[in-house]
């Protein structure tokens, strides 16, 4: 047999084996990449949204003043004023150092107001936790319907359609309630109409929160997570929008009306959707 010509290329079998493949040892640990950094992405996002909600609630107590107003009272709770009786023998004797209930801020152009960190924290732990539990409860009870509604919302012109349908449904509900008020026979139907509208709004808000969590996952490049984690982040976003000073009422009303419209357009997440063909048989 003739020897191999020197000008020919080397055979693939002549390539030296790596130590791992030659000895059968497993390869070394992979370098830390995006997967290890994304592991803490969701916890950091949820914590940041929670802290932002508390800070916005603190800003509400400082900007709205002691009266807070009806909307701030609804979200944060009534302001608590503690008075000391005038006939106390020695008020300093019973005082104990601790966290202050209210803190006054001095601004260059005058007194800004007082804010209560404990009151803002109570608002987050009550209203914020209540909104999160309602959203997660809807997703747990109606997972398939919520998926259909979220897919419709993420479709083409989904938010615009939901908002327009919500405005139309809200006006129709107001008109129906106003007409039923003047009838004795159907007066008991008014609470039923309001309850149905409230349930539909809660279902839509839960779906919008889940959709917001999916948007954050795509935009921030977060790793895969349980759907309830994304829904938790989205519900916190809705709460943060609601406690924005002076604009929170408008943001919460827009989300609620869009949620009502989403529930109506999708018929509470029905697979068949809304169509006038149901009237033709």
N, C-alpha and C positions, 0 to 999 in steps of 0.2 A: 504494500500500500504506500502511496506517495504521501509525503508530509504536507501539511497545510501550508499554503503560500502565505508569506509574511504580509503581503498587501491586503489579504482578506481581513474583514472585520472580525473582531473577537466574538466568540459564541456567547449567547446569554448564560450558558451554564458555567462559563469561566468567570462570571462576575463574583466578587468576594461577598460572602454572606455577612450580614450584620451580626453583631454579637447576640442580639435578642433572638434572631431567627436561627442562628447556628446552635445556640445552646438551649433553645426552647424556652427561654425566660420571657416573661411578659414585658411588654414595652413599659417605659417609664411613665410617670403621671403626666397627663396632658397639661399644657400650660394654662394658667388661669385666663379665661377668655370672657366673652360677653355673658356666657351662661352663669358663671359664678357671680358676676356683678348684678345680673337681673334677678338673682334669688331674693334679694332684699328690696327689689323695686316696689312690689305691692305693699309690704308693710310700711315702707317709707312714705308711699303715696297716701295711704290711709291715715297715717299719723299726721302728715302735713295738712291734709284736709280737715282733720279734727282740730288741730291747733288753729287753723285759719278760721274755723267756725267759732271757736271760743273768742278769738281776737275781734272778730266782727261783732259778736254779741257784746263784748266790752265796749266797742265803739258806739253801739246803739245806746247803751246806758249813759255814755258820756255826752252824746250829741242830742239825744231826745230830752235830756234833763230829768228832773225828779218826777214830772208827770208822765214821761215816757210816751204818752199817746196811746190810742186804742190798738194800733197794729203792733207797736213795740210791747205793749202790755200783753197782747195775745201770744207773742213769741217768747218774750223774756220773763214775763210775770210782773205783777205789781211791785212797785218799789216799796221797800220796807224801811220805815223810819222808827228808830228806837229812841224813846224819850226817858229821861231820868226824873223821877219825882223831885219837886222842890224841897220837900221836907225830909229828904234822906239825911241821916245824921252825918255821915262822912262818906261821900261818894268815892273818894280815893281809896278808902279802906277796902272796898269790895271790887275794885278794878283789877283786872288780870290782863297782862299783856298777851296779845294774840294777833291773828290776822285781821286787818281792818275790813269792816263791812263796806265802807265807801271811801274813796280816795279823791281828793280835790286836785285838779290840775290848774296850774297857772300858765296862761299864754301871754305872748308879748302884746297882744291886742285886747286883753281882757281875760276874764275868767272863762275857761272852756267848759267846765262842768265837772260832775262827779261820776265816777264809774265804780261798779262793784264787781270785782273779779269772782267772788263767790256766787253772786246772782247770775252772772254770765255762764259760769260752769254748771249751775243748776239748770239753766235753760238748755244747755247742750245735752246734759244727761237726761233731760225729760223730753223736750220736743224733738231734739235731734235723734235720740235713741228711739222715740216713738215712730218717727218717720222711717227710720232704718228697719225697725221690726215689721212695720206694715208692708214695706216694699219686699222684704225677704219672705214674709208670710204669703203674699200674693204669688210670688214666684214658686214657692213650695206647693201651694194648693193648685195652681194652674200653670204648670211648666210648658205644656204644649201650646196653650193659648197665648201665653206670654211670648213664646218664640215666634208665633205667627204675627203678633202685633209688632214686635221689634223688627222683624224682617220687612214688614210693610213700612215702618218708620224709616228704616235705612234705605228704602228704595228711592226711586227718582221722585223728587218733589214730595217726599214723605212728610217732612215737618210742615211745609206749607199747606198740604192737604189736611193734616191733622188740626192745625191752628184754625183754618177756615171752617172746617166741620165743627170744631169746638165752639166758635163764635155763633154759628147758626143754631147749634143745639142749645146753647145757653139762652139765646133770645127766644127760641121756641119754648123752652122750659119756663122762662119768666112769663111769657104770654099765657101759657097753659095754667100756671099757678094763679095769675091775675084773674083769669076767667073763672076758674073753679072756686075762687073766693066768694063770688057773688051767687053761688048756687048752694042750696042746703043739701041737696042729694049727693053731690060729688065733693063736698067739703073735706071729707075724710081721705080723698085721693091725693090731696096736696102733700101731706107728709110722705106718702108712698112715692110720689114723683121726686121729692127732694132726696129721699133715701136712695132711690135708684141712681139719681145723678151723682150723689156722693160716692156710691160704690163704683160707678163707672170712672169717676175722676181718680179715685185711689188706684184702680187698676191701671189707668193710663199713666199716672205718675210713677208707679212701680216699673212699668215698661220703659218709660223715658229714662229713669235712673239706670236701668240695666243697659240701655243703649248708650248713655253717656259713659258708663264704665267701659264698654267695648270701644268707644271712640278714644278714650284715654289709653287703652291698651295698644291701639294701633298707632296713635300719634306719638306716644312716649316710647314705643318699642319695648314694652314690657313682655316678659315671658308668659307662657301659658299658666293659667290659674283656674281655680274652681269658679264656676259662674256666679256663685253667691258672693265671692270676693269682689268681682267686678261690679255686681249690683250694690254691694256695700259702698264702694268708692263713688258710684253714681248717685246713690242716695245722699251721701255727704255733700256732693256737689250741689244737689238741689237745696239742701239745708243752708249751705253757704250762700247760695243766691238769695235765699229768703231773708237772711239776716244782714244783707248789705244795707247800710244806712240810707234811708230815703228812697232807694230804688228797689228794695227788697219786695215791697208789696207788688210793684209792677212785674218783677221777675217771677214771683210766686203765682200771680194771677195768670201770666202767660203760660207757665208750665201746667197749671191746673186746667186751663181752657184747652190747651193742646192735648193733655191727657184725656179729657172728656171727648174731644173730637176723635182721638185715636181709638178709644173704646167703641165709639159709634161707627166709625168707618169700617173697623174690622169685626164688628158685632161681637165684642169681647173675645177677640182672637179666634173667631171661627175660621175653619179651613176654607169654606166656600166664599167668604168675604161678602161684601155688600153689592147687590145687583138688583136692578128692577125686573130682571127676568123672573124673580120669585113671584111677581104679581101677575105673570102671564102663564096660565096653565090650561 
